[in-house]
């Protein structure tokens, strides 16, 4: 099942996991006792069980147990989970906290969670996680949920991520983290939140594979569109919805089949190794307290641009940068809404919008989550669109963070609390430099066949209103190309024409065209091959099974210099990506050397040069030595006024 273990760290992380699992249990029709309550005779309901093993373990009593671990250095949040339905459903090893006499309730100092108290507690936490790993058959990786600004979520969370990276180097570490918001400020730790966040980001950058950034303030602003006074419970409910949408492709089939595992999502989204922080947008903002059909102002669902700008939950503005990769997850039962989405994606790819970086050719991917037709949110909205965005706009989060860090660090304010836990001032400078380097990295990122006619068994040719001109060689080359070239971009070297027909008049017409083209020696063909057109009739016993579709089928196999445009387009796309060293780390990780890329690029460019050379060669076969010498006296003939001779002289060595 390619299992994923979810770890909630600190007060914030524990309640994120709580809401996340409540959402996906509803989606899979698993009740709070762990029993599947769907109809096993229903195809749709059976589909809900197909990949439950990713996030649930099925025990011997057919109870589905969440693969989740609740971790905190404060016993109170963990005890709340123990007293909830999770306590009766899960073993005690899923709830990890120290004794009450070691509790760090209300601790805000990152160093306490990472060094002193956290270091004493880390081994117990790792033992419990190992127990969960041992019952997995094929572990994909871990999902962490926490706040980076807290003493436990940031300090102990970054320590746990470091330890798991060392112990499970091949696992994908995915991080769902809340960052401090300029609109939603906790006054208790506002003075040291910049320290905690920079130190956490520094270590997350080095040890995690994917980081999905969320901002409670951005969510709060959005929820005000459907609720008068959104509470923290409303924010947590919506975060659970967002996380369930991001992970939906791991739990349900998608069309097309993309992002079906953590590793595939990581590969598709991470263009450069350090650009692994992603923004999220979820449309529409909604709440179980007030379904969408009760709103007076219904949002424009399905519009990609609107979702990016008005439903952002990361706290960024798309206009502040450019999009590197955009993955759009659609959950709907409305086929027309899905068709509209696909049409928008197609248009955006064709326009090559200024909102996207130019060095990745196709950087928009949309997919429909097929969740058995049982979308439990259909009562709230007819379509839910979730965007995972790799964008340079996310640098504004780190710029805001570094500015706040600099203000406090310039005065060495509150530094003594961290030094008292054993930290060195050099760690602050290294963390600040690493985050500023990340901002610089983000800014850097900104910076042949033919077959005629086209036909289908669904609609024979005699049913078409516009019947193509069959048998015409030139038409076939230009209008029925299936290689993606234009004949006018080069010259034909050899042309072989395969005819399949029972119509003798059509065959005679084809042969007549070939004869005329050979006589004319058309400019569309190179001059240095005398007879470079060959046509032949396939005698298939008069039993052409395609006769009901078309009276004549002509297939051309063309050796042409126009095909160089395919390789030119390829080299241009290669250069755009290679210039940034984008995705190169995936190949180097498999043992490849950068020299192989350079050799391959040079080889293809040499091929383009050879095709161009073939196109530019002229025919000098007529200039034989016998034409230049007088048969009687052996003297050179006076032919300098011959225009053909002058043309040959001007052409140089050829």
N, C-alpha and C positions, 0 to 999 in steps of 0.2 A: 504493500500500500504506500510505500515511501512516506514513512511517518514523520510528523512535525511535532516537536514538544514545545509548548508555550509556557513561558516563565514570566510571571508578573512580579515586579520588584518594587518595593515601597508602597506607600499608601495609594498613590496614583495608579501604579501598575497593577495592583491587586484588583482595583475596581474596573480597570480597563479589561482585564481578563474575565472578570465576572460578567460584564455586559456582553463581551464578545461571545462567550460560550452560551449565554442565554439566547443570543440571536441565532447562532448556528444550530442549536438544539431545536429551535422552532422551525428552522428551514428544513432540517432532516426529520421532522416529526418524532423527535425523541422527547419524552416527558421528563419531569424533574426527578423521576425515580430511575431514569436511564433506560426505560423501555420504549421500543419502537411502537408507535400507535397508528401507523399508517396501514393501508390495505395491501397485503402482499400479493393479492391477485391483480392489483392495478399495476400496469406498466410504468406509469408515472411515479407511483409511490415506491416501486421496486428500485427505480433509478436513484432514489434518494439514499439507498443503502449501499450503492455500488462502491463509493469511495469514502465511506465514513471512517475507515481505518486510518485515514490521514490524520485526523484530529481526535479520534475516539478509539479506545481499546474495548473490544467485545469480550466480556468474561464468560465463564462457564455457565452462568445463569442467564445468558443472553441480555446482559445489561451493558449499555454503552457508557464507558467511563471516560471522561475528558482526559486527554494527555496534557494536563496543566499542573503547574507547580506555583504555589503562592509563597513568596519570600518577603520577609520584612524583619528588620531589627527591632521593630515595635510589635509587641504581642497583640495589641488590640485589633488592628485590621485583620490579622490572620485568624484570631478567635471569631471575628464576625463571619468569616468564610466557613469556619468549622461549624458554627451554629446555623448556617444556611443549609439548603438542600445539598450543597457540595459535600458537607460533612458526612451525611448519611450515604452518599454515593461513592466517595473516594476514600482511599486508605490514608492513614495519618501521615505517611511519608510525603504526601502531596502538600502538606502544610508545614512550612519551615520557619521557625522563629526561635530566638534564644529564650531562656527563662526570664521571668518577669524582673529578676534582680539585675539582668544584663540589658534590659530594654533601653533602646535609644529613642524613646518617644519624643517627638518634637525636635529631634536633632537636625540642625541645618548645616553643620560643618562637613564639607565634602571629605576632608581628611579623616574624620572619624569613621565614616562608612568605608573608605578605601584602605586605610592603614590600620589604626589601632583596633577598634571594636570589630570592624569588618574582617580583618585578617584572622582574628580569633574564631570567627563564625564560619569562614569560607569552607573549611573542610567538611563540616556537617552538611552544609548546603550541597556541595559537590557529591557527597555520598548518596543523598536522596535523588539527585538528578541521574546519577549512574544507574540507580535502580530502575528508573523509568526508561533509560536507554537500553537496558538489558532485555526488556520485553519487546523491543522493536525488532522487526525483521530487516528492514532497509531504511535506516534513519536518513531523512533528507537534511534535516538541520533543526535549528532552534528559532523560535520567535520570541523576542524580548519585548515587554511592554513596560514602560516606566517614564518618569519625568527626569530630564537631564539636569534640572536645577536644584534638586533636593540632595540632602546629605546621604540618604539611603539609595534613592533611585539613581542619582548621579554617581556618588562615590562608590557604594557597594555594587551598583549595577555595572560600572565600568570594570571593577575588579573581577566580577563573575564572568563577564565577557572575555577578558584576558585569559582567565584560567581555562574556560571552555575552548577557546581558540587553540591553546597549547595541547589540550587533551584530545580534541576532535578536529584536527586540521583540515579534514576533507568535508566537514559539515558546513552548510550554508548558514551563516548567522544573520538573521533578518531582525531589524530593530524598528519598532513602532514607538516613537518618542514624542513627548510634548515639550515644546520649547517655551521659554518665558515670552509673554505677549505684552506689547506696548499698550494694549487696550484692556488687559485683564491682569492687574498687578496684585500680587500678594504682599501686603505691606510688611509682614513679619520678616521675610527674607529678602526684601528688595535691595538691601545694601550689599549682600554678598552673592546674589543670584548670578551676577556676571562671572565671578570667580568659579562657582560650581559648574556653570554651563560651559565655559571655555575649557576647563580641565576635563570635563566629560567628553566634549566634542573631540578634543585632542586624542583621547584613547579610543573612542568609537571609530574615528577616521582610520586608525591603524588596524583595528581588530574585527570590525563588522564588514559584511558584504553589501548589505542594503540598509538604508536608513530612511524611513518614511516619517516626514516631519509634520507635526500637527500643532495648531495654535488654539488654545481654549478661547482666546478673545475673538478670533475670527469665526469660530463656531457659534459663540454667543451672539455676535452681531447678526449672523445669518438666521439663527433660530428666532430672533425677534420678529422676523417676517411672518411667522406662524404662531408665535406664542407671545402673550403680553409681557410676562415676567419669567423667562427661562431660568431654571434652577440648575445646580450642578448635576442633579440626576438626569435632567434632559440632555445636558452636554454629554454625559457618559453613555446614555442610550444612543445618541447619534454617533459617537465614536465607535461603539459596538457595531452599528450598521456599516460605517465606513470600513472597518476592519473585516467584517464578513464579506463585503463586496470585493475587497482586494484579494482575499483568499478564496473567493468563489470558484475561480478557475482551477484551483487545486482539488476542489471537492465535487465539481460537476463537469460534465463534458462541455466544450466550447466549440463554436463554429466561427471561423476556422480554429483548429486545435493549436492554440498558442498559450503560453504562460501556464502550462499544466503542471509545473513543478517549480519549487523555489529556484533550482539551478537554471532552468530555462528562462525564468523571469529575470534572474540576475544577468545572464548572458545577453538577453535582448536589450535591457535597459542601461547597462553600464558600458558606455562608450570608451571611457578612460578610467583607469583603476581608482583614482581618488574622487571621481565625480559620482559618488554613490549615495548622495542625499537627494531624495525625490519629494516633490510637492504632490498634494492630493486635492482633488476637487470632487465633490459629491453633489449631484443635483437630482431632486430638489431638496432644500432644507425641509424637514418634516418631523413630526412627533406623533406618538400613539395617542396623545391627548387631543389632537386636532387633525383629522385626515385632510388631504389636499383638496378634496371636493367641497370642504367647508370654507375654503379661503376665498375672499373676495377678489384677490389679485393672484391669479394662477400663473406661475412662472412658465417661460417658454422652454418646454422640455425638448431634449434631443438636439439643441443647437450647441455645437462644439465650442464656438467662440464665447457664447454666453456662459457656458459651464466653466470655462477657464477663468473668466473675469469675475463673475458674480457669485460663484459657489465655491470659491477657494477656501480651504480649511487650514492652510499653511501660513497665511498672513503675508502673502507676496502679491505683487502686481505683475502680470505677464509682460506689460509694456516696458518693464525695467530690464529686460534681457531678451534672450532668444531661446526657443525650445530646441532641445537636442533630440529627445525622443518623447513621443506621446502615445500612450497605450490607453484605449478607451474601452471600458467594460460596460456592456449594456445588459440590463435585466428587464425584460418586458415580455408580455404575451401578445403585443400588438405588432403584427408584421409590417404594417405601413410605417410605424415609427422606426422600425429597424431598417427598412428600405431607405427612408429619409436620411438616417445616420450614414449608411454606406455611400449614398450619393454625395453627402458633404465631404466624406473622407476622400472620395475620388476627385472631387473638385479641388480640394486643398492640395492634394498631391500634384495635380496638373498645374496649378497656379504657382507652385513653389514659393509660397508666401514669405514675405519679409519677416514674419514672426518665427521662422525656423532657420537654424543654421544651414548653410549651403553645402557643407562638406559631408553630410550624410544624405544619400540620394532619396531613400524612402524611409522617413522617420515617423510615420503615423501608422498605428496598427489598431484596428477595432475588432472586437470579437463579442459574440453573443453568448451569454451563459445559459445553457439549456438545463434548467433545474427541475425537469420533470413536469413543467407546467404548473408547479405548486408554489409560486412566488408568494411568500407570506406577507409581503409588503404591498400587494396589489391593491389592498383597501386604502393605502395611503397615496400611491402615485401610480399612473399607468406605465411609466418608464422611469427607471433609475439608472443614471449614467455616472460612472465613477472613472475619473481620469487619474492615471499615474503619470506624472510629468517630470522628466529630466530636463531641467531648465536652468539657464544661467541667472534667471531672476532670483533664485534662492540665495544668491550671494548677499542680498539685502538683509537676510536674517543674520548672517555672520558679520556683516559690516556693522549692524546695529549692536550686535553682541560685543565686538571688539571695541567699539566706541565706549560702551558702558564699562568694559573691563579697564580701559586706559584711564578713565576718570578716577576710578577707585584705586587702581594700582599706582598711579602717579603719586599719591599721598601715602602709599603703603598702608592704607586703611584696612583694618580687620585682619591684616596679614599675621598678626601674632597668634590668632586662634589656630591657624593652619600650621604654623611653625611649632606650636605647642604639641601638635600631634605627630611631629617628626618629619614634616615636609620641609623641603629646601626651596629657597627663593628661585633657584634655577628652573624648577619644574614649572613655575608660573610663566617664566620667559619662554621656555620651550613650547608650552601649550599655546601661548599667544602667537608665537611665530608660526606654528603649524596651522592654526586657523587662518592667519593672514596669508600663508602660502596657498591654502585652499581657495581663498578668494581670488588670488592671482591665477590659479589653475582654471577656475571657472571663467575668468575674463579671457584667458587664452582660448578657451573653447568657443567663445563667442565669435572672439575674432573670426545558311541561306537555301531556302527552298521556295517553290511556287506550286500551287495546286489550284486548277480552275475547273469547274466553278466552286465557290463555297456552297456547301449544301448540308443537309441534315436529314436523317431518316424520318424526323418529325414532320418535315414539310418538303415534298418533292418539288423539283424545279418548275414543273408545269403548273404549280399553284402560285408561283411568284408573279407579282405584277410587273417587276422590272427584271426581265430575263437578260443575263449577261451575254456579251458577244463572244460565243464560243469559237475556238479554233484560231483566233487571232493571236499570234505569237507576242506581238508588242503589248497587247492588252494583258495577256497572261503575266508577262514580266513585271508590269507596273502595278496592276490592280489586284493581283492574286498572290502577291508575295507573302510568304509566311516566315520569312527570316528577319524582317524588320529593316530592310534596306531600301534605297532608291536607286534604280539602275542609272539614272543620270549623274550620280555621284562618282561614276567610274566607267570602265569599259569591260565588255564581256571577253573572256579569254576562250572559253569553250561553252557551248550550249548543247545539251542533249535533251531532246523532246520525246516524251513517251506518250503515245496516243492510244486510248482505249475507246473504241467505238464500233458500232455495227453499221454506221452510216457511211457508205463509200464516198458520197459527195463531200462530206465533211473531211474525210481523209485526203481526197484529191485537192481540196482547198488548202489544207495544211502543207502538202508537198509543194504546191505552187508558190506559197509564201516563202518556203525555205529556199527554193530555186531563185526567187527574186532577190532575197536578202544576200545570197551568196554572190550574185552578179553585181549588186550595187556596192558590196563591200562597205556596209554602213559604218558611220562614225561611232556607232554604239559598240563596235567590236575592235579589238586590237588589230593592227595591220600586219603584224609579223607572224601570224598563223594563217595560212592561205584558206583552208576550209575548216572553219571552227563551228559549224552548225551540223548537228546530226539528228535526224528524226527517225523514229521507228514505230511501227504499229505492233501492238501486243495482240497476237491472235489467241484469244482465250476460248476458242471453240464456239464462238457465237453466243456464249452464255454469260454475258456481262451482267453480274448481279446488281450493278448500279444503274442499269439502263432506265429503270423507272424513275430515277432521280435526274439524270442528265443524258442527252443523246451522245455527248462526247466528253471525255475527261482527259485533260491535257496536264501532264506533270513535267516540269522543267527542272533539270539538274544543271545548275549554272556555276561555272568557275568564273568569278568576276572580281575585278579590283574594287567594286563598290562595297564588298564585305569588309574592307578596311574601316568603314565607318563604325561597325560593331566594335572593333578593337579600339578605335579612337575614343568612342564613348566609354568603353571599359577602362581605358587608361586614365581618362579624365576623372572618372569616379574613384579609381584607385588612388590617384594623386591627392584628391580632396581629403580622403580618410587617412591616408598614410602620412600626409603632412602633419597631422595632429597626433600621429601614432595611436589613433583610436582603435580599440579592440585588439591591439597588438599583444596585450598581456595574455589573452587567451591562448594564442599560438605559442608564445614563448613558454608558457606554463606546460605545454605538451612537448617541449624539447626543441622547438624550431629556433633557428638563428635569423637575425634580421637581414643577413646577407641573402638568404633565400628569397625574401620579398624583393630585394633590389634586382637580383638576377632574373626573377620571373618577369618583373616590370620591363627590364631591358630587352628580354627575349620577345615580348609582345610588341614593344616599340620597333624592334628590328623587323618583325613581321610586317608591320604597317609600312615601313620604308621599302621593303621588298615589293609589296603590292603596288606602291606608288611608282617604283622603278619599272615594273611591268607595264603600267599604264602609260608612262612617258616614252617608252622605247618606240622608235620609228622604224619603218621597213626600208632597209637599204639594199635589198636583194637585187634590185634592178641595176645597180651600179657595178656591173661586172667589169673585169679588166678588159674583156674583149670589146666592150663598147668604147673604151677609152683609147684603143690603139688602132692605127690604120692597118688593114689587112695586108696591103702591098708593101709599105715601107717601114712599118714598125714605128712610125712617128705618132705622137699623141695627136688626136683629132682636135679640131677647133670647136669645142662644145661649151665654151664658157658662157655663151648666151642662152644655153638651155636652162629654162626656169627650174626644171627638176634638179639639175646639178647644183644650181645656186641654193636651192632649199636644203639639199643634203649637206652642203658645205657649212651652212649656218647652224646646222643641228649639232655640230661638234663631233666628238669621237664616235657617237652612235652611227 
